[in-house]
């Protein structure tokens, strides 16, 4: 369960960073007509930082995808090697979740 939360947090972070980068690029485009050496220097610095942030974000996304693929392969290998254990584990988890949900529904009606 903890890994699921971390994955959702990572996805949210990646989406937030994408939004910030898009907003920064829009801001740079909106100020393109502004003149002056200071603004040109700030735009150049901001452009370099945006490019760096995009590169780092792509690296993080690639790493997350590689880890997800490795986890999927490991799970598939385990299931292929231990089919009956996998069925029993899945059944046990399903039973436990059903029991918990039933208890929660029963106590909420009281």
Biopython code that builds the backbone (N, CA, C, O; Angstrom):
import numpy as np
from Bio.PDB.StructureBuilder import StructureBuilder

atoms = [
    (1, "UNK", "N", (0.831, -1.187, 0.000)),
    (1, "UNK", "CA", (0.000, 0.000, 0.000)),
    (1, "UNK", "C", (0.873, 1.246, 0.000)),
    (1, "UNK", "O", (0.553, 2.235, -0.659)),
    (2, "UNK", "N", (1.974, 1.196, 0.740)),
    (2, "UNK", "CA", (2.883, 2.337, 0.818)),
    (2, "UNK", "C", (3.502, 2.647, -0.538)),
    (2, "UNK", "O", (3.698, 3.813, -0.881)),
    (3, "UNK", "N", (3.811, 1.599, -1.315)),
    (3, "UNK", "CA", (4.379, 1.809, -2.651)),
    (3, "UNK", "C", (3.369, 2.480, -3.573)),
    (3, "UNK", "O", (3.746, 3.270, -4.439)),
    (4, "UNK", "N", (2.084, 2.169, -3.391)),
    (4, "UNK", "CA", (1.051, 2.791, -4.212)),
    (4, "UNK", "C", (0.976, 4.275, -3.913)),
    (4, "UNK", "O", (0.858, 5.090, -4.828)),
    (5, "UNK", "N", (1.042, 4.632, -2.645)),
    (5, "UNK", "CA", (1.002, 6.041, -2.276)),
    (5, "UNK", "C", (2.212, 6.775, -2.840)),
    (5, "UNK", "O", (2.086, 7.895, -3.336)),
    (6, "UNK", "N", (3.361, 6.162, -2.768)),
    (6, "UNK", "CA", (4.557, 6.796, -3.302)),
    (6, "UNK", "C", (4.441, 6.984, -4.804)),
    (6, "UNK", "O", (4.857, 8.011, -5.341)),
    (7, "UNK", "N", (3.878, 5.995, -5.483)),
    (7, "UNK", "CA", (3.705, 6.097, -6.931)),
    (7, "UNK", "C", (2.760, 7.240, -7.275)),
    (7, "UNK", "O", (3.026, 8.013, -8.195)),
    (8, "UNK", "N", (1.647, 7.350, -6.533)),
    (8, "UNK", "CA", (0.704, 8.442, -6.771)),
    (8, "UNK", "C", (1.338, 9.786, -6.483)),
    (8, "UNK", "O", (1.104, 10.757, -7.203)),
    (9, "UNK", "N", (2.146, 9.846, -5.424)),
    (9, "UNK", "CA", (2.840, 11.092, -5.100)),
    (9, "UNK", "C", (3.813, 11.463, -6.207)),
    (9, "UNK", "O", (3.923, 12.634, -6.570)),
    (10, "UNK", "N", (4.520, 10.479, -6.744)),
    (10, "UNK", "CA", (5.462, 10.744, -7.833)),
    (10, "UNK", "C", (4.727, 11.228, -9.072)),
    (10, "UNK", "O", (5.165, 12.168, -9.736)),
    (11, "UNK", "N", (3.601, 10.581, -9.383)),
    (11, "UNK", "CA", (2.819, 11.001, -10.545)),
    (11, "UNK", "C", (2.330, 12.432, -10.379)),
    (11, "UNK", "O", (2.381, 13.229, -11.315)),
    (12, "UNK", "N", (1.860, 12.748, -9.187)),
    (12, "UNK", "CA", (1.380, 14.100, -8.910)),
    (12, "UNK", "C", (2.516, 15.111, -9.031)),
    (12, "UNK", "O", (2.336, 16.199, -9.579)),
    (13, "UNK", "N", (3.693, 14.741, -8.512)),
    (13, "UNK", "CA", (4.850, 15.624, -8.598)),
    (13, "UNK", "C", (5.256, 15.858, -10.046)),
    (13, "UNK", "O", (5.540, 16.989, -10.440)),
    (14, "UNK", "N", (5.282, 14.796, -10.831)),
    (14, "UNK", "CA", (5.639, 14.919, -12.251)),
    (14, "UNK", "C", (4.639, 15.816, -12.961)),
    (14, "UNK", "O", (5.032, 16.672, -13.754)),
    (15, "UNK", "N", (3.347, 15.633, -12.687)),
    (15, "UNK", "CA", (2.325, 16.480, -13.311)),
    (15, "UNK", "C", (2.473, 17.933, -12.891)),
    (15, "UNK", "O", (2.315, 18.840, -13.709)),
    (16, "UNK", "N", (2.778, 18.159, -11.611)),
    (16, "UNK", "CA", (2.975, 19.525, -11.131)),
    (16, "UNK", "C", (4.180, 20.181, -11.787)),
    (16, "UNK", "O", (4.130, 21.355, -12.154)),
    (17, "UNK", "N", (5.252, 19.431, -11.935)),
    (17, "UNK", "CA", (6.457, 19.986, -12.568)),
    (17, "UNK", "C", (6.183, 20.295, -14.037)),
    (17, "UNK", "O", (6.636, 21.317, -14.552)),
    (18, "UNK", "N", (5.448, 19.419, -14.710)),
    (18, "UNK", "CA", (5.063, 19.688, -16.098)),
    (18, "UNK", "C", (4.270, 20.994, -16.188)),
    (18, "UNK", "O", (4.492, 21.802, -17.090)),
    (19, "UNK", "N", (3.351, 21.190, -15.256)),
    (19, "UNK", "CA", (2.529, 22.403, -15.259)),
    (19, "UNK", "C", (3.390, 23.642, -15.018)),
    (19, "UNK", "O", (3.207, 24.662, -15.682)),
    (20, "UNK", "N", (4.317, 23.561, -14.082)),
    (20, "UNK", "CA", (5.203, 24.703, -13.799)),
    (20, "UNK", "C", (6.063, 25.016, -15.017)),
    (20, "UNK", "O", (6.241, 26.182, -15.367)),
    (21, "UNK", "N", (6.592, 23.993, -15.659)),
    (21, "UNK", "CA", (7.419, 24.214, -16.852)),
    (21, "UNK", "C", (6.594, 24.852, -17.970)),
    (21, "UNK", "O", (7.069, 25.759, -18.655)),
    (22, "UNK", "N", (5.377, 24.386, -18.152)),
    (22, "UNK", "CA", (4.519, 24.961, -19.192)),
    (22, "UNK", "C", (4.206, 26.423, -18.881)),
    (22, "UNK", "O", (4.213, 27.268, -19.776)),
    (23, "UNK", "N", (3.932, 26.718, -17.606)),
    (23, "UNK", "CA", (3.658, 28.105, -17.216)),
    (23, "UNK", "C", (4.882, 28.986, -17.417)),
    (23, "UNK", "O", (4.762, 30.123, -17.874)),
    (24, "UNK", "N", (6.052, 28.470, -17.081)),
    (24, "UNK", "CA", (7.279, 29.244, -17.258)),
    (24, "UNK", "C", (7.548, 29.518, -18.733)),
    (24, "UNK", "O", (7.960, 30.619, -19.099)),
    (25, "UNK", "N", (7.315, 28.514, -19.581)),
    (25, "UNK", "CA", (7.500, 28.722, -21.016)),
    (25, "UNK", "C", (6.498, 29.748, -21.548)),
    (25, "UNK", "O", (6.838, 30.566, -22.402)),
    (26, "UNK", "N", (5.272, 29.702, -21.043)),
    (26, "UNK", "CA", (4.266, 30.677, -21.457)),
    (26, "UNK", "C", (4.673, 32.083, -21.020)),
    (26, "UNK", "O", (4.497, 33.047, -21.766)),
    (27, "UNK", "N", (5.211, 32.193, -19.822)),
    (27, "UNK", "CA", (5.672, 33.487, -19.326)),
    (27, "UNK", "C", (6.822, 34.016, -20.177)),
    (27, "UNK", "O", (6.883, 35.206, -20.486)),
    (28, "UNK", "N", (7.723, 33.130, -20.547)),
    (28, "UNK", "CA", (8.843, 33.551, -21.398)),
    (28, "UNK", "C", (8.332, 34.019, -22.752)),
    (28, "UNK", "O", (8.824, 35.006, -23.300)),
    (29, "UNK", "N", (7.344, 33.311, -23.293)),
    (29, "UNK", "CA", (6.771, 33.718, -24.576)),
    (29, "UNK", "C", (6.064, 35.055, -24.482)),
    (29, "UNK", "O", (6.128, 35.864, -25.408)),
    (30, "UNK", "N", (5.388, 35.290, -23.361)),
    (30, "UNK", "CA", (4.652, 36.541, -23.186)),
    (30, "UNK", "C", (5.584, 37.745, -23.023)),
    (30, "UNK", "O", (5.217, 38.871, -23.360)),
    (31, "UNK", "N", (6.778, 37.502, -22.510)),
    (31, "UNK", "CA", (7.715, 38.603, -22.297)),
    (31, "UNK", "C", (8.731, 38.721, -23.431)),
    (31, "UNK", "O", (9.694, 39.481, -23.326)),
    (32, "UNK", "N", (8.522, 37.977, -24.506)),
    (32, "UNK", "CA", (9.495, 37.978, -25.608)),
    (32, "UNK", "C", (9.646, 39.361, -26.226)),
    (32, "UNK", "O", (10.722, 39.698, -26.719)),
    (33, "UNK", "N", (8.599, 40.160, -26.210)),
    (33, "UNK", "CA", (8.670, 41.481, -26.836)),
    (33, "UNK", "C", (9.298, 42.530, -25.922)),
    (33, "UNK", "O", (9.575, 43.648, -26.354)),
    (34, "UNK", "N", (9.519, 42.170, -24.669)),
    (34, "UNK", "CA", (10.118, 43.111, -23.723)),
    (34, "UNK", "C", (11.605, 43.279, -24.038)),
    (34, "UNK", "O", (12.287, 42.308, -24.364)),
    (35, "UNK", "N", (12.089, 44.476, -23.942)),
    (35, "UNK", "CA", (13.488, 44.746, -24.258)),
    (35, "UNK", "C", (14.306, 44.971, -23.009)),
    (35, "UNK", "O", (13.798, 44.881, -21.892)),
    (36, "UNK", "N", (15.564, 45.261, -23.206)),
    (36, "UNK", "CA", (16.456, 45.563, -22.099)),
    (36, "UNK", "C", (17.414, 44.429, -21.832)),
    (36, "UNK", "O", (17.105, 43.254, -22.029)),
    (37, "UNK", "N", (18.602, 44.826, -21.369)),
    (37, "UNK", "CA", (19.637, 43.827, -21.105)),
    (37, "UNK", "C", (19.277, 42.946, -19.925)),
    (37, "UNK", "O", (19.529, 41.742, -19.951)),
    (38, "UNK", "N", (18.685, 43.535, -18.882)),
    (38, "UNK", "CA", (18.334, 42.744, -17.704)),
    (38, "UNK", "C", (17.321, 41.666, -18.050)),
    (38, "UNK", "O", (17.470, 40.514, -17.642)),
    (39, "UNK", "N", (16.300, 42.034, -18.794)),
    (39, "UNK", "CA", (15.266, 41.067, -19.167)),
    (39, "UNK", "C", (15.853, 39.993, -20.078)),
    (39, "UNK", "O", (15.503, 38.820, -19.948)),
    (40, "UNK", "N", (16.727, 40.371, -20.986)),
    (40, "UNK", "CA", (17.362, 39.389, -21.869)),
    (40, "UNK", "C", (18.207, 38.412, -21.065)),
    (40, "UNK", "O", (18.209, 37.213, -21.344)),
    (41, "UNK", "N", (18.925, 38.923, -20.065)),
    (41, "UNK", "CA", (19.753, 38.046, -19.230)),
    (41, "UNK", "C", (18.884, 37.094, -18.410)),
    (41, "UNK", "O", (19.194, 35.910, -18.277)),
    (42, "UNK", "N", (17.792, 37.631, -17.863)),
    (42, "UNK", "CA", (16.887, 36.790, -17.071)),
    (42, "UNK", "C", (16.251, 35.725, -17.950)),
    (42, "UNK", "O", (16.129, 34.570, -17.543)),
    (43, "UNK", "N", (15.842, 36.115, -19.166)),
    (43, "UNK", "CA", (15.238, 35.149, -20.092)),
    (43, "UNK", "C", (16.230, 34.053, -20.458)),
    (43, "UNK", "O", (15.858, 32.882, -20.524)),
    (44, "UNK", "N", (17.474, 34.414, -20.694)),
    (44, "UNK", "CA", (18.496, 33.415, -21.039)),
    (44, "UNK", "C", (18.729, 32.461, -19.873)),
    (44, "UNK", "O", (18.825, 31.248, -20.059)),
    (45, "UNK", "N", (18.819, 33.022, -18.671)),
    (45, "UNK", "CA", (19.031, 32.198, -17.477)),
    (45, "UNK", "C", (17.827, 31.273, -17.250)),
    (45, "UNK", "O", (17.985, 30.091, -16.947)),
    (46, "UNK", "N", (16.629, 31.834, -17.400)),
    (46, "UNK", "CA", (15.416, 31.050, -17.218)),
    (46, "UNK", "C", (15.308, 29.954, -18.279)),
    (46, "UNK", "O", (14.897, 28.835, -17.971)),
    (47, "UNK", "N", (15.667, 30.259, -19.502)),
    (47, "UNK", "CA", (15.642, 29.260, -20.569)),
    (47, "UNK", "C", (16.585, 28.107, -20.278)),
    (47, "UNK", "O", (16.245, 26.945, -20.503)),
    (48, "UNK", "N", (17.772, 28.428, -19.778)),
    (48, "UNK", "CA", (18.739, 27.378, -19.435)),
    (48, "UNK", "C", (18.218, 26.514, -18.291)),
    (48, "UNK", "O", (18.354, 25.291, -18.317)),
    (49, "UNK", "N", (17.626, 27.151, -17.297)),
    (49, "UNK", "CA", (17.085, 26.387, -16.163)),
    (49, "UNK", "C", (15.901, 25.522, -16.585)),
    (49, "UNK", "O", (15.743, 24.401, -16.101)),
    (50, "UNK", "N", (15.071, 26.043, -17.486)),
    (50, "UNK", "CA", (13.948, 25.246, -17.986)),
    (50, "UNK", "C", (14.444, 24.012, -18.734)),
    (50, "UNK", "O", (13.924, 22.911, -18.552)),
    (51, "UNK", "N", (15.443, 24.207, -19.567)),
    (51, "UNK", "CA", (15.999, 23.072, -20.312)),
    (51, "UNK", "C", (16.583, 22.038, -19.360)),
    (51, "UNK", "O", (16.414, 20.836, -19.564)),
    (52, "UNK", "N", (17.270, 22.503, -18.323)),
    (52, "UNK", "CA", (17.850, 21.600, -17.325)),
    (52, "UNK", "C", (16.746, 20.855, -16.572)),
    (52, "UNK", "O", (16.846, 19.647, -16.354)),
    (53, "UNK", "N", (15.691, 21.577, -16.174)),
    (53, "UNK", "CA", (14.583, 20.958, -15.446)),
    (53, "UNK", "C", (13.878, 19.916, -16.307)),
    (53, "UNK", "O", (13.506, 18.850, -15.816)),
    (54, "UNK", "N", (13.693, 20.221, -17.588)),
    (54, "UNK", "CA", (13.059, 19.247, -18.489)),
    (54, "UNK", "C", (13.899, 17.982, -18.601)),
    (54, "UNK", "O", (13.363, 16.874, -18.587)),
    (55, "UNK", "N", (15.205, 18.145, -18.711)),
    (55, "UNK", "CA", (16.092, 16.986, -18.797)),
    (55, "UNK", "C", (16.016, 16.130, -17.548)),
    (55, "UNK", "O", (15.945, 14.903, -17.625)),
    (56, "UNK", "N", (16.033, 16.785, -16.396)),
    (56, "UNK", "CA", (15.954, 16.039, -15.137)),
    (56, "UNK", "C", (14.610, 15.350, -14.992)),
    (56, "UNK", "O", (14.539, 14.217, -14.517)),
    (57, "UNK", "N", (13.556, 16.018, -15.394)),
    (57, "UNK", "CA", (12.225, 15.422, -15.324)),
    (57, "UNK", "C", (12.129, 14.192, -16.223)),
    (57, "UNK", "O", (11.540, 13.182, -15.839)),
    (58, "UNK", "N", (12.704, 14.277, -17.408)),
    (58, "UNK", "CA", (12.701, 13.123, -18.310)),
    (58, "UNK", "C", (13.483, 11.965, -17.703)),
    (58, "UNK", "O", (13.097, 10.806, -17.853)),
    (59, "UNK", "N", (14.593, 12.278, -17.009)),
    (59, "UNK", "CA", (15.367, 11.225, -16.348)),
    (59, "UNK", "C", (14.549, 10.553, -15.250)),
    (59, "UNK", "O", (14.564, 9.329, -15.122)),
    (60, "UNK", "N", (13.839, 11.350, -14.460)),
    (60, "UNK", "CA", (13.012, 10.799, -13.381)),
    (60, "UNK", "C", (11.890, 9.945, -13.967)),
    (60, "UNK", "O", (11.617, 8.851, -13.474)),
    (61, "UNK", "N", (11.246, 10.442, -15.010)),
    (61, "UNK", "CA", (10.170, 9.669, -15.634)),
    (61, "UNK", "C", (10.704, 8.347, -16.178)),
    (61, "UNK", "O", (10.061, 7.308, -16.030)),
    (62, "UNK", "N", (11.863, 8.383, -16.798)),
    (62, "UNK", "CA", (12.473, 7.161, -17.339)),
    (62, "UNK", "C", (12.786, 6.183, -16.206)),
    (62, "UNK", "O", (12.549, 4.982, -16.338)),
    (63, "UNK", "N", (13.315, 6.691, -15.099)),
    (63, "UNK", "CA", (13.645, 5.840, -13.961)),
    (63, "UNK", "C", (12.389, 5.204, -13.366)),
    (63, "UNK", "O", (12.389, 4.017, -13.039)),
    (64, "UNK", "N", (11.329, 5.982, -13.226)),
    (64, "UNK", "CA", (10.074, 5.454, -12.689)),
    (64, "UNK", "C", (9.519, 4.378, -13.612)),
    (64, "UNK", "O", (9.056, 3.338, -13.145)),
    (65, "UNK", "N", (9.563, 4.619, -14.916)),
    (65, "UNK", "CA", (9.071, 3.623, -15.867)),
    (65, "UNK", "C", (9.911, 2.347, -15.813)),
    (65, "UNK", "O", (9.367, 1.244, -15.866)),
    (66, "UNK", "N", (11.226, 2.492, -15.709)),
    (66, "UNK", "CA", (12.097, 1.315, -15.629)),
    (66, "UNK", "C", (11.795, 0.500, -14.371)),
    (66, "UNK", "O", (11.756, -0.729, -14.418)),
    (67, "UNK", "N", (11.582, 1.189, -13.250)),
    (67, "UNK", "CA", (11.264, 0.473, -12.010)),
    (67, "UNK", "C", (9.907, -0.213, -12.104)),
    (67, "UNK", "O", (9.743, -1.329, -11.611)),
    (68, "UNK", "N", (8.936, 0.442, -12.730)),
    (68, "UNK", "CA", (7.619, -0.163, -12.888)),
    (68, "UNK", "C", (7.695, -1.399, -13.783)),
    (68, "UNK", "O", (7.062, -2.417, -13.503)),
    (69, "UNK", "N", (8.472, -1.302, -14.856)),
    (69, "UNK", "CA", (8.628, -2.455, -15.747)),
    (69, "UNK", "C", (9.323, -3.603, -15.034)),
    (69, "UNK", "O", (8.939, -4.761, -15.201)),
    (70, "UNK", "N", (10.349, -3.291, -14.236)),
    (70, "UNK", "CA", (11.062, -4.332, -13.486)),
    (70, "UNK", "C", (10.138, -5.000, -12.475)),
    (70, "UNK", "O", (10.180, -6.219, -12.308)),
    (71, "UNK", "N", (9.307, -4.213, -11.803)),
    (71, "UNK", "CA", (8.363, -4.783, -10.839)),
    (71, "UNK", "C", (7.341, -5.669, -11.543)),
    (71, "UNK", "O", (6.983, -6.734, -11.039)),
    (72, "UNK", "N", (6.875, -5.229, -12.704)),
    (72, "UNK", "CA", (5.910, -6.039, -13.461)),
    (72, "UNK", "C", (6.545, -7.348, -13.922)),
    (72, "UNK", "O", (5.909, -8.400, -13.859)),
    (73, "UNK", "N", (7.788, -7.290, -14.381)),
    (73, "UNK", "CA", (8.483, -8.514, -14.814)),
    (73, "UNK", "C", (8.694, -9.461, -13.644)),
    (73, "UNK", "O", (8.516, -10.671, -13.781)),
    (74, "UNK", "N", (9.078, -8.911, -12.482)),
    (74, "UNK", "CA", (9.296, -9.746, -11.306)),
    (74, "UNK", "C", (7.996, -10.400, -10.859)),
    (74, "UNK", "O", (7.978, -11.575, -10.495)),
    (75, "UNK", "N", (6.921, -9.643, -10.887)),
    (75, "UNK", "CA", (5.608, -10.186, -10.511)),
    (75, "UNK", "C", (5.193, -11.284, -11.490)),
    (75, "UNK", "O", (4.708, -12.338, -11.078)),
    (76, "UNK", "N", (5.382, -11.035, -12.774)),
    (76, "UNK", "CA", (5.028, -12.023, -13.788)),
    (76, "UNK", "C", (5.854, -13.293, -13.612)),
    (76, "UNK", "O", (5.327, -14.402, -13.708)),
    (77, "UNK", "N", (7.150, -13.127, -13.354)),
    (77, "UNK", "CA", (8.016, -14.292, -13.157)),
    (77, "UNK", "C", (7.570, -15.093, -11.928)),
    (77, "UNK", "O", (7.561, -16.324, -11.956)),
    (78, "UNK", "N", (7.204, -14.396, -10.860)),
    (78, "UNK", "CA", (6.751, -15.087, -9.654)),
    (78, "UNK", "C", (5.460, -15.851, -9.925)),
    (78, "UNK", "O", (5.319, -17.007, -9.525)),
    (79, "UNK", "N", (4.526, -15.203, -10.602)),
    (79, "UNK", "CA", (3.243, -15.841, -10.889)),
    (79, "UNK", "C", (3.449, -17.043, -11.809)),
    (79, "UNK", "O", (2.822, -18.085, -11.621)),
    (80, "UNK", "N", (4.318, -16.900, -12.793)),
    (80, "UNK", "CA", (4.586, -18.019, -13.701)),
    (80, "UNK", "C", (5.235, -19.182, -12.960)),
    (80, "UNK", "O", (4.944, -20.345, -13.240)),
    (81, "UNK", "N", (6.116, -18.863, -12.014)),
    (81, "UNK", "CA", (6.813, -19.917, -11.270)),
    (81, "UNK", "C", (5.999, -20.511, -10.142)),
    (81, "UNK", "O", (6.253, -21.644, -9.733)),
    (82, "UNK", "N", (5.032, -19.783, -9.632)),
    (82, "UNK", "CA", (4.238, -20.223, -8.485)),
    (82, "UNK", "C", (2.751, -19.941, -8.724)),
    (82, "UNK", "O", (2.157, -19.125, -8.019)),
    (83, "UNK", "N", (2.155, -20.603, -9.702)),
    (83, "UNK", "CA", (0.766, -20.250, -10.039)),
    (83, "UNK", "C", (-0.232, -20.525, -8.914)),
    (83, "UNK", "O", (-1.124, -19.712, -8.675)),
    (84, "UNK", "N", (-0.098, -21.644, -8.228)),
    (84, "UNK", "CA", (-1.077, -21.967, -7.191)),
    (84, "UNK", "C", (-0.908, -21.068, -5.979)),
    (84, "UNK", "O", (-1.893, -20.655, -5.368)),
    (85, "UNK", "N", (0.319, -20.766, -5.633)),
    (85, "UNK", "CA", (0.536, -19.837, -4.522)),
    (85, "UNK", "C", (-0.042, -18.460, -4.861)),
    (85, "UNK", "O", (-0.622, -17.787, -4.009)),
    (86, "UNK", "N", (0.128, -18.064, -6.104)),
    (86, "UNK", "CA", (-0.404, -16.769, -6.538)),
    (86, "UNK", "C", (-1.916, -16.730, -6.442)),
    (86, "UNK", "O", (-2.495, -15.732, -6.012)),
    (87, "UNK", "N", (-2.557, -17.825, -6.845)),
    (87, "UNK", "CA", (-4.019, -17.898, -6.765)),
    (87, "UNK", "C", (-4.463, -17.848, -5.305)),
    (87, "UNK", "O", (-5.426, -17.158, -4.971)),
    (88, "UNK", "N", (-3.772, -18.568, -4.446)),
    (88, "UNK", "CA", (-4.132, -18.572, -3.026)),
    (88, "UNK", "C", (-3.906, -17.194, -2.390)),
    (88, "UNK", "O", (-4.725, -16.735, -1.594)),
    (89, "UNK", "N", (-2.820, -16.553, -2.736)),
    (89, "UNK", "CA", (-2.547, -15.218, -2.197)),
    (89, "UNK", "C", (-3.611, -14.237, -2.667)),
    (89, "UNK", "O", (-4.140, -13.460, -1.873)),
    (90, "UNK", "N", (-3.922, -14.272, -3.958)),
    (90, "UNK", "CA", (-4.950, -13.366, -4.489)),
    (90, "UNK", "C", (-6.299, -13.635, -3.832)),
    (90, "UNK", "O", (-7.030, -12.700, -3.502)),
    (91, "UNK", "N", (-6.628, -14.903, -3.642)),
    (91, "UNK", "CA", (-7.884, -15.246, -2.976)),
    (91, "UNK", "C", (-7.903, -14.770, -1.532)),
    (91, "UNK", "O", (-8.919, -14.267, -1.054)),
    (92, "UNK", "N", (-6.790, -14.926, -0.844)),
    (92, "UNK", "CA", (-6.702, -14.474, 0.548)),
    (92, "UNK", "C", (-6.832, -12.965, 0.659)),
    (92, "UNK", "O", (-7.515, -12.457, 1.549)),
    (93, "UNK", "N", (-6.184, -12.258, -0.234)),
    (93, "UNK", "CA", (-6.282, -10.793, -0.232)),
    (93, "UNK", "C", (-7.708, -10.372, -0.544)),
    (93, "UNK", "O", (-8.236, -9.460, 0.093)),
    (94, "UNK", "N", (-8.335, -11.018, -1.511)),
    (94, "UNK", "CA", (-9.717, -10.706, -1.854)),
    (94, "UNK", "C", (-10.659, -10.979, -0.695)),
    (94, "UNK", "O", (-11.562, -10.190, -0.417)),
    (95, "UNK", "N", (-10.443, -12.103, -0.019)),
    (95, "UNK", "CA", (-11.274, -12.436, 1.145)),
    (95, "UNK", "C", (-11.096, -11.396, 2.241)),
    (95, "UNK", "O", (-12.078, -10.928, 2.818)),
    (96, "UNK", "N", (-9.848, -11.029, 2.531)),
    (96, "UNK", "CA", (-9.566, -10.057, 3.593)),
    (96, "UNK", "C", (-10.195, -8.704, 3.259)),
    (96, "UNK", "O", (-10.801, -8.069, 4.122)),
    (97, "UNK", "N", (-10.051, -8.263, 2.008)),
    (97, "UNK", "CA", (-10.650, -6.979, 1.615)),
    (97, "UNK", "C", (-12.171, -7.032, 1.697)),
    (97, "UNK", "O", (-12.803, -6.073, 2.139)),
    (98, "UNK", "N", (-12.757, -8.137, 1.277)),
    (98, "UNK", "CA", (-14.208, -8.297, 1.369)),
    (98, "UNK", "C", (-14.677, -8.277, 2.812)),
    (98, "UNK", "O", (-15.701, -7.671, 3.127)),
    (99, "UNK", "N", (-13.941, -8.930, 3.682)),
    (99, "UNK", "CA", (-14.286, -8.953, 5.099)),
    (99, "UNK", "C", (-14.217, -7.549, 5.691)),
    (99, "UNK", "O", (-15.112, -7.130, 6.425)),
    (100, "UNK", "N", (-13.149, -6.829, 5.367)),
    (100, "UNK", "CA", (-12.980, -5.463, 5.890)),
    (100, "UNK", "C", (-14.071, -4.544, 5.375)),
    (100, "UNK", "O", (-14.650, -3.776, 6.144)),
    (101, "UNK", "N", (-14.355, -4.612, 4.091)),
    (101, "UNK", "CA", (-15.409, -3.765, 3.513)),
    (101, "UNK", "C", (-16.758, -4.107, 4.142)),
    (101, "UNK", "O", (-17.539, -3.211, 4.461)),
    (102, "UNK", "N", (-17.031, -5.379, 4.318)),
    (102, "UNK", "CA", (-18.291, -5.798, 4.936)),
    (102, "UNK", "C", (-18.402, -5.235, 6.338)),
    (102, "UNK", "O", (-19.463, -4.743, 6.723)),
    (103, "UNK", "N", (-17.322, -5.299, 7.111)),
    (103, "UNK", "CA", (-17.322, -4.783, 8.476)),
    (103, "UNK", "C", (-17.523, -3.264, 8.480)),
    (103, "UNK", "O", (-18.252, -2.732, 9.318)),
    (104, "UNK", "N", (-16.883, -2.581, 7.557)),
    (104, "UNK", "CA", (-17.015, -1.126, 7.493)),
    (104, "UNK", "C", (-18.448, -0.722, 7.131)),
    (104, "UNK", "O", (-18.998, 0.218, 7.705)),
    (105, "UNK", "N", (-19.039, -1.430, 6.186)),
    (105, "UNK", "CA", (-20.422, -1.136, 5.784)),
    (105, "UNK", "C", (-21.371, -1.446, 6.929)),
    (105, "UNK", "O", (-22.302, -0.684, 7.189)),
    (106, "UNK", "N", (-21.145, -2.549, 7.608)),
    (106, "UNK", "CA", (-22.018, -2.944, 8.716)),
    (106, "UNK", "C", (-21.923, -1.947, 9.853)),
    (106, "UNK", "O", (-22.948, -1.622, 10.453)),
    (107, "UNK", "N", (-20.749, -1.450, 10.176)),
    (107, "UNK", "CA", (-20.611, -0.501, 11.281)),
    (107, "UNK", "C", (-21.108, 0.886, 10.888)),
    (107, "UNK", "O", (-21.556, 1.638, 11.754)),
    (108, "UNK", "N", (-21.041, 1.246, 9.611)),
    (108, "UNK", "CA", (-21.528, 2.570, 9.194)),
    (108, "UNK", "C", (-23.056, 2.629, 9.190)),
    (108, "UNK", "O", (-23.633, 3.709, 9.322)),
    (109, "UNK", "N", (-23.709, 1.485, 9.040)),
    (109, "UNK", "CA", (-25.176, 1.451, 9.047)),
    (109, "UNK", "C", (-25.725, 1.510, 10.475)),
    (109, "UNK", "O", (-26.887, 1.859, 10.687)),
    (110, "UNK", "N", (-24.888, 1.169, 11.444)),
    (110, "UNK", "CA", (-25.344, 1.154, 12.854)),
    (110, "UNK", "C", (-25.408, 2.519, 13.453)),
    (110, "UNK", "O", (-25.770, 2.664, 14.621)),
]
sb = StructureBuilder()
sb.init_structure("model")
sb.init_model(0)
sb.init_chain("A")
sb.init_seg("    ")
for serial, (resi, resn, name, xyz) in enumerate(atoms, 1):
    if name == "N":
        sb.init_residue(resn, " ", resi, " ")
    sb.init_atom(name, np.array(xyz, "f"), 0.0, 1.0, " ", f" {name:<3s}", serial, name[0])
structure = sb.get_structure()
